[in-house]
Amino acid sequence: MEILYFWVCYLREEIKEKVDNFLDSVNHELPPGMELEFEGFYERGFFVTKKRYALIQDDKIVVKGLELVRRDWAPVAKKTQEKVMMAILKDASPEKAASIIKDIINRIKNGDIPLEDLVIHTQLTKNPDKYKQKAPHVLAAKKAIAKGRKVGRGSIIQYIVVKGKGPISQRAEPLEDADVANYDPSYYIDNQVLPAVSRIIDSLGYSKDEIVHKQKQSNLDAFFN
């Protein structure tokens, strides 16, 4: 273990030295006021697009432009995405990533998800009666007002999407009135968890159906070889 640690440290120093030489060379040619800087050494990473990526450094994930850093996604989606990222970036294990996704989908179907992990937070940018579109958080806000609660511009609306007929927006219930036994599993699987992880899987050339059903594993394995 000590030999491995020494080798990793040596490799990092060698890479850092090459990066410094590269930066010196490039910065020497750049116009005044422009300069490239060294941001960090990352063991592994993947890019969905140029501005949407995840990197890992010393067991810490650095995320840009993915759902993990957005407030308007339920915690169940964020937590699942983070676990999948760790399985891929730290453990280099597509099998573990697939297992995590399948497990959370089964737990959602079985009603084994705490209420706090299903809550979606969205801020009102104006009073509810000023909205023309029937967005979920707007209708949830109007339901809260109907129950006598004070809601207005700037309020953070916390809501759960429940089972029932009609569009999603009409099934958004304020957290105070929601029953964990009545949440809509299909919504949280198809509109929260799978979109959050499919962006990662797609960037590795793997489809949502393939990762859920553990098919065509060789494609993802090739990423680590």
PyMOL commands that set and color helices and strands:
alter all, ss='L'
color gray80, all
select helices_A, chain A and resi 2-29+67-69+75-89+94-109+115-117+128-130+136-146+168-171+175-177+180-182+185-203+208-213+217-222
alter helices_A, ss='H'
color red, helices_A
select strands_A, chain A and resi 44-49+52-57+60-64+120-123+156-161+172-174
alter strands_A, ss='S'
color yellow, strands_A
deselect
rebuild
show_as cartoon
